[in-house]
Amino acid sequence: MKKIFFVSILSAILGVSFVSCDKDEASDTVKPVITLGAPKNGAELLIGADVHFEADFSDDVMLGSYLIEIHSNFDNHTHKAPATRAGKAEEPFFFKKSYSLSGKRNAHVHHHDIVIPANATAGKYHLMIYCTDAAGNQSLVARDIVLSHHAEKHDHDGHKHHE
């Protein structure tokens, strides 16, 4: 009888422990924080060059990943036919790429992965940064940017020059 009582108590304690673990994992409802340093809102980016991207990501428990998306904002998201420039067809620029941040609570990211092709259509675009933590909470930062053939090019030394 003592053995049955002991097993019952032990089972009850272990059951509460497992429920507590599941409850702790599910209790992370705090969204990650995104601090986007570059590009700034309203930035004019040079067509045919790479984009200086810099951001800080943080979460109270654990980060998961971030995603960068750039899409055109022509005519309030209605798309028009590609224009032509110097005999070359231009294409609306689109970029979408996901990066892992797993295993980190804080991350500083600096890269030049985004390259705007020379035949990208100049004009207004949206830059969207999504960050998802390990629990699935998501934050978003959106910027209005402009792609231009006359923008200043970012130099890797931190200086800008006009092309």
C-alpha positions in Angstrom: 0.0 0.0 0.0 2.9 2.4 0.8 4.4 1.6 -2.6 1.2 2.5 -4.5 0.8 5.7 -2.4 4.5 6.7 -3.1 4.1 6.0 -6.9 0.9 8.1 -7.0 2.6 11.0 -5.2 5.7 10.8 -7.4 3.5 10.7 -10.6 1.5 13.7 -9.4 4.8 15.7 -8.8 6.3 14.7 -12.1 3.0 15.6 -13.9 3.0 19.1 -12.4 6.7 19.5 -13.4 5.9 18.6 -17.0 2.9 21.0 -17.1 5.1 23.7 -15.6 7.7 23.3 -18.3 5.1 23.5 -21.0 3.5 26.5 -19.3 6.9 28.3 -19.1 7.6 27.8 -22.8 4.1 28.9 -23.8 4.2 31.9 -21.4 6.7 33.8 -23.7 4.4 36.4 -25.2 6.9 39.2 -25.4 7.7 40.2 -29.0 11.4 40.6 -30.0 12.8 44.2 -30.4 14.2 45.4 -33.7 16.4 48.6 -33.9 17.1 49.3 -37.5 20.1 51.5 -38.0 20.4 51.4 -41.8 18.9 52.1 -44.1 17.0 55.0 -42.5 13.4 55.8 -43.3 13.3 57.8 -46.6 16.8 56.7 -47.6 17.7 56.9 -51.3 19.5 53.8 -52.4 21.7 53.6 -55.5 20.6 51.2 -58.3 23.4 48.9 -59.3 25.0 48.9 -55.8 24.8 47.0 -52.6 22.8 48.1 -49.6 24.3 48.8 -46.2 22.1 46.9 -43.7 22.6 47.3 -39.9 20.2 46.3 -37.1 20.1 45.1 -33.5 17.7 42.4 -32.5 16.9 41.4 -28.9 14.4 39.2 -27.0 13.7 38.5 -23.4 14.1 34.7 -23.9 15.5 33.7 -27.3 15.6 35.0 -30.8 14.6 32.8 -33.8 15.2 34.5 -37.1 14.8 37.7 -39.1 13.5 38.3 -42.6 14.2 41.2 -44.9 11.8 42.0 -47.7 11.9 44.8 -50.2 9.0 45.3 -52.6 7.9 48.1 -54.9 5.4 50.7 -53.7 4.4 51.9 -57.1 0.8 53.3 -57.4 0.0 52.1 -53.8 0.9 48.5 -54.5 -0.8 48.3 -57.9 1.9 47.3 -60.4 2.4 49.0 -63.8 4.3 47.8 -66.8 8.1 48.0 -66.6 9.6 51.3 -67.9 12.6 51.4 -70.3 15.8 53.4 -69.8 18.5 53.7 -72.4 16.9 50.8 -74.4 17.0 48.4 -71.4 13.9 47.0 -69.8 13.7 47.9 -66.1 12.2 45.5 -63.6 10.6 46.3 -60.2 13.2 45.2 -57.6 12.2 42.4 -55.1 14.3 41.0 -52.3 13.3 38.4 -49.7 15.7 36.5 -47.5 15.6 34.9 -44.0 18.5 34.7 -41.6 18.9 32.6 -38.4 19.4 34.2 -35.0 18.7 31.0 -33.0 20.6 30.5 -29.8 21.0 34.3 -29.2 19.1 36.7 -27.0 20.9 39.8 -28.6 22.4 40.1 -32.0 24.0 43.0 -33.9 23.8 42.4 -37.7 25.8 44.3 -40.4 25.9 43.1 -43.9 25.7 44.0 -47.6 23.8 41.0 -48.9 21.2 43.1 -50.7 22.4 44.1 -54.2 20.1 46.2 -56.3 20.6 45.2 -60.0 21.4 47.8 -62.6 18.1 47.2 -64.4 15.9 47.9 -61.2 13.1 50.3 -61.7 13.7 53.6 -59.9 11.0 54.7 -57.5 9.4 54.2 -54.1 9.8 50.9 -52.3 9.0 49.4 -48.9 11.7 47.8 -46.7 10.2 45.3 -44.3 12.1 43.7 -41.4 10.4 40.9 -39.5 11.9 39.3 -36.4 10.5 36.1 -34.9 11.6 34.8 -31.5 11.9 31.1 -30.5 8.3 31.1 -29.2 6.9 32.4 -32.5 6.3 36.1 -31.4 6.9 38.4 -34.3 7.8 42.1 -34.6 7.9 44.3 -37.7 9.8 47.4 -38.7 8.8 49.1 -42.0 10.7 51.8 -43.9 9.9 53.8 -47.0 12.9 53.9 -49.3 13.6 55.1 -52.8 15.7 53.5 -55.5 17.5 56.0 -57.7 20.2 56.1 -60.3 21.6 59.3 -58.7 21.7 58.3 -55.0 24.9 58.4 -52.9 26.8 55.2 -52.8 27.7 53.9 -49.3 31.4 53.4 -48.9 32.5 50.5 -46.7 34.6 52.9 -44.6 31.4 54.6 -43.4 31.6 57.5 -45.9 29.2 58.3 -48.7 30.1 59.5 -52.1 28.0 60.5 -55.1 28.2 58.5 -58.4 
